[in-house]
């Protein structure tokens, strides 16, 4: 039998249940379809496309040049391929974004009506959303019970599969996949794209190496070190997980194998937060657009395009904020602690709608993930499930002083402040003129004045929150 394996967010050969099944049953036609038709506003952002370009090249290489690449509507492309090559079955690993669920459901119904077998598998979550529910069969809204009462008491995650011993491809010769990937035009025409991907190793083998490196070194300092952006103490596995170059099962069991007798609870909780985000998205399909706590619907968000642009450019006059936003632009990534700080500043100091921040992250993050991005923005804004309390407003001065005490991270991305002493690095507007002069800083000339006063803007936000009764 001829079987199409449809690669989606599973760009790997190892621990790929759908591919493993296809390889065991017949001749395989591996395909990838860039679907900008059904995705609408959720089509991949620019940074993600840069990563996808390189990941498809790596995947095609591991498939010995057999990957067929298309762009368009899978509801049209799949039937055409099935008819052309007399395909008997289509395999894929499930995705959980609402638009993909709707599309895949229709495709499955259409193919079944034509007598085509469709085999779907879980290749991207430790637990299916419907497998982790409260005792009354309703979804969790708070992370801690989700994790302890749901995840840890559910059936253990599936043990990772090896890659297929052999894949019998339908075609005997190499396809022109490389040129097909180029035709997708995933890379932006400006130099920004290549600069971003130059910072990363991309593909399945790169993901496995990143996991191995993390387990061998950085995880030993993860619990404390993950809050310090200058340290190499975070896993940086999120992009590999999003594109499926790694499976969460591989990460979970690698962690267990390495630390079976040690405490790596902090890392496990981060893996579980990803599961929680997908659970929220599955049961709240409009998570990226609608406040989970509807009492925020009347919040008087400020429409300030100028301040939003300054935030996006890393020109707010608040050093730790500017460092984070410039890291994002330059690398397609931002340290998680700093993500919370810059998000809090946008929403609770500038009073700009969290959805504006979510959309910027969506375009600029290489690990832009609809579930994680939406759930995390709503958490910081206080609008979501298990959200940060309204009064939790990160102070970017004290956050910088506490988590970047020597200024290594901040000076790396805001080099115009490199001569400023640590004492005034995060609150330079309070520095005496002679200190600024010695550091070659002229506020309003070569570094901006703060967009807002941190104290008064915090007070204003708290007054609005209290008035709306969102405590």
Secondary structure, 3 states (H helix, E strand, C coil): CEEEEEECCCCCCCCCHHHHHHHHHCEEEEEEEECCCCCHHHCCCHHHHHHHHHHHHHHHHHCCCCCEEEECCHHHHHHHHHHHHCCCEEEEECCCCHHHHHHHHHHHHHHHHCCCEEEEECCCCCCCHHHCCCCCCCCCCCHHHHHHHHHCCCCCCCCCCCCCCCCCECCCCCCCHHHHHHHCCCCCCCCHHHHHHCCCCCCHHHHHHHHHHHHHCHHHHHHHHCCCCCCCCCCCCHHHHHCCCCCHHHHHHHHHHHCCCCCCHHHHHHHHHHHHHHHHHHHCCCCCCCCCCHHHHHCCCCCCHHHHHHHHHCCCCCHHHHHHHHHHHHHCCCCHHHHHHHHHHHHHHCCCCHHHHHHHHHHHCCCCCHHHHHHHHHHHHCCCCCCCCCCCCCCHHHHHHHHCCCCHHHHHHCHHHCCCCHHHHCCHHHCCHHHHHHCCCCECCCECCCCCCHHHHHHHHHHHHHHCCCC
